């Protein structure tokens, strides 16, 4: 049996793990306005109430199916544009202008939403037990500055985009990386896996021997993956690490819509506000390299992981981790037999 035949979830269009997925930029949803959004086949309406909290419901009014993005925000409630039915912050119908009674009227299905890093995120798992929005492990609990980077589209599944960042033989043969990456795997939770390079800087010439002074141990390169669809990279010498989050979501056609998030720790004193924009700009250059790289390959690939070799160990670890993910039943479009 080929290795690919044992894969049931990895790279499979229609399977969606429970997790957080970015929807739109926060600035697109203005206070007192309704805004349309979509995740796969699920049409949503987002609105920001007077309390500045964004809420998300199924998009269509249960009366006659008017799209509620054309409705009106009143306080923390939403009114349908067609017959002025009013739904409160929990999605319950609280007013029908044409009649007094509304006890038996179905409400709107709500969706778990959170804002972070200038994005609005949708939770696809159990509503009662959402995990936290992805946080770069080294910066957890540390105040940070961030900036949104580039949007990008890859014509392949998000899993394929993510293996590109841990593909040791691709880095070595195509991009001529100076070291052979050896990615140590550390499970951080059932939904989160970290892969860290353990290969030291080489000393082949005077330039590399000089560069090695800035790395205590190995060449710093660390990927952290959440539910197989959002990842962060930490890279750089000991005195300054660059952090980028790649928020990925699948499309119905099996492609990837991505958004880069540039992150750095908040620096105190008078130099902080001056230095951090420069660091974030440099981080954007690194993020764009990842986001734009190998696009031609992604646009033509017909992914089938049939013949793994020893150099694919990090990818195999990621595949096995992903095969253990729980599917988001309300958002999956189909399941593989």
VOGU-3710 file (C-alpha; in Angstrom, 3 decimals, decimal comma):
1> xxxxxxxxxx> 0,000/0,000/0,000  1,359/3,424/-0,965  1,899/5,876/1,878  -0,677/8,237/0,341  -3,364/5,547/0,546  -3,017/5,531/4,336  -3,723/9,267/4,545  -7,364/10,041/5,370  -7,300/13,742/6,261  -4,011/15,397/5,307
11> xxxxxxxxxx> -4,368/17,543/2,201  -7,942/16,367/1,695  -10,298/19,011/0,343  -13,424/19,160/2,489  -11,883/18,034/5,777  -11,641/20,978/8,189  -10,064/20,545/11,641  -11,533/22,233/14,684  -9,669/25,492/15,168  -9,552/29,249/14,643
21> xxxxxxxxxx> -9,673/30,564/11,059  -9,328/34,173/9,988  -12,325/35,737/8,247  -11,692/39,438/7,569  -9,549/42,282/8,795  -10,967/43,949/11,895  -11,038/47,359/10,225  -13,556/46,106/7,665  -16,263/45,730/10,328  -17,204/49,212/11,468
31> xxxxxxxxxx> -19,127/49,976/14,646  -22,860/50,063/13,997  -22,512/48,312/10,620  -23,267/44,794/9,371  -20,741/43,055/7,144  -20,948/39,861/5,032  -18,394/37,083/5,463  -18,021/33,529/4,279  -16,176/30,442/5,449  -16,380/27,644/2,888
41> xxxxxxxxxx> -20,133/27,094/2,346  -21,188/28,978/5,465  -22,549/32,457/4,780  -22,182/34,757/7,777  -23,153/38,211/8,882  -20,767/40,068/11,183  -21,675/43,216/13,064  -19,981/45,415/15,631  -22,345/46,627/18,332  -22,205/49,781/20,408
51> xxxxxxxxxx> -20,066/47,847/22,910  -17,468/47,442/20,111  -17,830/43,641/20,243  -18,088/41,792/16,919  -20,747/39,078/16,673  -21,399/36,520/13,940  -24,605/34,754/12,914  -25,835/32,710/9,991  -26,414/35,274/7,270  -30,050/34,710/6,336
61> xxxxxxxxxx> -33,159/35,771/8,217  -35,264/32,729/9,258  -38,402/34,497/7,993  -37,856/34,836/4,227  -34,120/34,563/3,830  -33,065/38,181/3,476  -29,310/38,597/3,862  -28,756/40,332/7,172  -25,647/42,186/5,997  -28,161/44,629/4,503
71> xxxxxxxxxx> -29,793/45,039/7,906  -29,388/47,639/10,626  -27,385/47,526/13,839  -29,300/48,915/16,810  -27,251/48,938/19,984  -25,992/45,367/20,228  -28,874/43,969/18,163  -29,437/43,409/14,449  -32,591/44,209/12,518  -33,532/42,468/9,264
81> xxxxxxxxxx> -33,860/44,859/6,292  -36,907/43,071/4,822  -39,538/43,039/7,594  -37,598/44,653/10,442  -37,429/41,581/12,648  -34,985/42,321/15,436  -32,441/39,832/16,849  -30,527/40,473/20,050  -26,827/39,838/20,746  -27,553/36,134/21,335
91> xxxxxxxxxx> -29,464/35,769/18,054  -32,886/35,574/19,716  -35,767/37,268/17,905  -37,008/39,962/20,294  -39,276/42,061/18,076  -41,591/41,606/15,077  -43,233/44,921/14,168  -46,269/43,226/12,557  -47,226/41,209/15,649  -46,683/41,154/19,378
101> xxxxxxxxxx> -45,919/37,458/19,817  -42,477/36,157/18,883  -41,966/33,294/21,326  -41,953/30,525/18,707  -39,794/32,289/16,159  -36,446/30,531/15,548  -33,383/32,549/16,373  -30,176/33,012/14,441  -27,394/30,481/14,798  -24,419/32,184/16,400
111> xxxxxxxxxx> -20,740/31,517/15,727  -17,800/31,941/18,093  -15,774/34,996/17,079  -12,658/36,641/18,459  -10,486/39,562/17,428  -6,703/39,317/17,547  -3,781/40,719/15,556  -6,117/43,009/13,623  -8,173/40,090/12,301  -11,562/38,586/13,076
121> xxxxxxxxxx> -11,300/34,833/13,678  -13,948/32,103/13,535  -13,853/29,092/15,885  -15,072/25,916/14,162  -15,006/23,552/17,138  -17,067/23,006/20,280  -18,534/26,384/21,241  -18,109/25,685/24,954  -14,386/24,927/24,824  -12,460/27,055/22,318
131> xxxxxxxxxx> -8,680/27,155/22,456  -6,750/30,402/22,493  -5,885/32,253/19,319  -2,421/31,151/18,139  0,334/32,739/20,208  4,010/32,478/19,318  5,371/30,249/22,104  8,477/32,341/22,815  6,308/35,472/23,213  3,524/33,958/25,310
141> xxxxxxxxxx> 2,678/36,310/28,168  4,901/39,066/26,746  3,362/42,325/25,435  3,759/42,517/21,657  3,410/44,870/18,737  2,014/43,559/15,468  1,164/44,611/11,955  -0,755/42,858/9,218  1,390/41,841/6,278  0,408/40,521/2,869
151> xxxxxxxxxx> -2,614/38,591/1,631  -1,777/35,716/-0,667  -3,428/32,910/-2,603  -1,915/29,488/-3,255  -3,627/27,062/-5,600  -3,171/24,089/-3,303  -4,382/22,818/0,075  -3,131/24,662/3,215  -1,338/21,501/4,345  0,829/21,584/1,221
161> xxxxxxxxxx> 1,717/25,227/1,880  2,730/24,342/5,438  4,952/21,378/4,591  6,973/23,700/2,379  8,291/25,406/5,521  9,634/22,142/7,011  10,806/20,496/3,793  14,509/20,009/4,573  15,463/18,613/1,183  13,663/21,430/-0,656
171> xxxxxxxxxx> 15,521/24,068/1,375  18,845/22,341/0,804  18,536/21,478/-2,886  16,467/24,364/-4,278  17,187/27,270/-1,928  20,789/26,256/-1,152  20,359/26,585/2,625  23,731/26,445/4,355  22,627/23,696/6,791  20,702/20,451/6,546
181> xxxxxxxxxx> 17,674/21,124/8,745  16,986/18,537/11,418  13,572/19,382/12,849  12,928/18,194/16,391  9,206/17,589/17,009  7,549/18,771/20,223  3,768/18,313/20,630  2,442/21,326/22,559  -1,170/20,094/22,631  -3,456/17,793/20,678
191> xxxxxxxxxx> -3,953/20,583/18,152  -0,493/22,177/18,201  2,904/20,841/17,120  6,290/22,557/17,131  9,233/21,723/14,881  12,622/23,198/15,806  15,919/22,949/13,969  18,753/21,321/15,946  21,539/21,622/13,348  24,365/23,982/14,424
201> xxxxxxxxxx> 25,739/26,687/12,168  28,491/25,247/9,960  32,076/26,584/10,040  33,037/26,055/6,410  34,519/29,518/5,953  35,392/32,668/7,877  32,028/34,302/7,177  30,095/31,349/8,632  32,447/31,155/11,609  31,722/34,822/12,283
211> xxxxxxxxxx> 27,945/34,305/11,891  28,038/31,388/14,325  28,907/33,831/17,114  25,330/35,079/16,990  23,777/31,633/17,542  24,134/30,007/20,953  23,318/26,531/19,670  21,615/25,684/16,400  20,626/27,874/13,496  17,410/29,404/14,805
221> xxxxxxxxxx> 14,460/28,152/12,792  11,242/27,079/14,495  7,787/26,373/13,118  4,676/26,012/15,270  1,519/24,631/13,672  -2,020/24,900/15,027  -4,693/22,471/13,671  -2,577/22,165/10,534  -3,880/25,385/8,991  -2,136/28,240/10,822
231> xxxxxxxxxx> 1,574/28,400/11,545  4,213/30,688/12,954  7,897/30,926/12,175  10,685/32,106/14,462  13,961/32,853/12,732  17,017/35,011/13,338  20,155/35,355/15,453  20,112/35,346/19,245  20,019/39,116/19,618  16,850/39,521/17,514
241> xxxxxxxxxx> 14,253/36,965/16,499  11,749/37,615/13,736  8,211/36,255/14,201  5,600/35,749/11,501  2,196/34,087/11,784  0,763/32,612/8,605  -3,018/32,440/9,009  -4,357/30,060/6,360  -7,877/29,035/5,459  -9,119/26,552/2,865
251> xxxxxxxxxx> -11,401/27,409/-0,026  -14,113/25,261/-1,582  -11,857/24,704/-4,579  -9,117/23,281/-2,369  -6,907/26,374/-2,500  -5,411/28,468/0,287  -6,180/32,052/1,264  -3,433/33,377/3,502  -2,708/36,409/5,639  0,676/37,134/7,189
261> xxxxxxxxxx> 0,888/38,704/10,650  4,142/40,379/11,683  4,898/40,255/15,409  7,628/41,562/17,695  7,920/42,053/21,419  6,947/45,471/22,708  10,097/47,388/23,620  10,129/49,879/26,458  11,628/53,304/26,637  12,033/56,017/24,064
271> xxxxxxxxxx> 13,567/53,699/21,453  10,686/51,219/21,418  8,271/53,272/19,243  11,163/54,070/16,879  12,766/50,634/16,676  9,713/48,382/16,414  8,389/49,767/13,099  11,831/49,089/11,594  11,820/45,532/12,966  8,302/44,922/11,677
281> xxxxxxxxxx> 9,304/46,207/8,237  12,245/43,799/8,198  9,893/41,045/9,358  7,598/41,841/6,421  10,459/41,236/4,004  11,021/37,819/5,562  7,276/37,076/5,538  6,921/38,061/1,888  9,761/35,703/0,998  7,816/32,821/2,535
291> xxxxxxxxxx> 4,413/33,973/1,233  5,532/34,474/-2,359  7,970/31,597/-2,601  7,378/28,573/-4,860  4,041/29,932/-6,136  4,545/28,379/-9,570  4,969/24,959/-7,956  1,886/25,416/-5,775  -0,219/26,483/-8,751  0,499/23,266/-10,652
301> xxxxxxxxxx> 1,030/20,619/-7,968  -1,093/17,473/-7,803  -0,165/16,519/-4,253  0,276/12,821/-3,553  2,778/11,844/-0,883  3,500/8,396/-2,299  7,188/7,819/-1,723  8,501/9,416/1,471  12,230/9,207/2,146  14,328/9,673/5,290
311> xxxxxxxxxx> 14,730/13,400/4,568  10,924/13,755/4,812  10,815/12,882/8,527  9,519/16,306/9,630  6,773/16,147/7,009  5,795/12,638/8,086  5,594/13,833/11,719  3,315/16,661/10,619  1,120/14,325/8,559  0,688/11,948/11,491
321> xxxxxxxxxx> -0,159/14,846/13,802  -2,769/16,123/11,328  -4,319/12,670/10,955  -5,251/12,890/14,657  -7,134/16,179/14,314  -10,872/16,304/15,018  -13,067/17,424/12,141  -15,288/20,500/12,444  -18,532/18,778/11,503  -20,579/21,917/10,909
331> xxxxxxx> -18,055/23,274/8,408  -16,732/20,245/6,514  -18,014/20,019/2,960  -17,414/16,289/2,600  -15,348/13,479/4,053  -13,008/11,121/2,298  -14,186/7,496/2,169
//
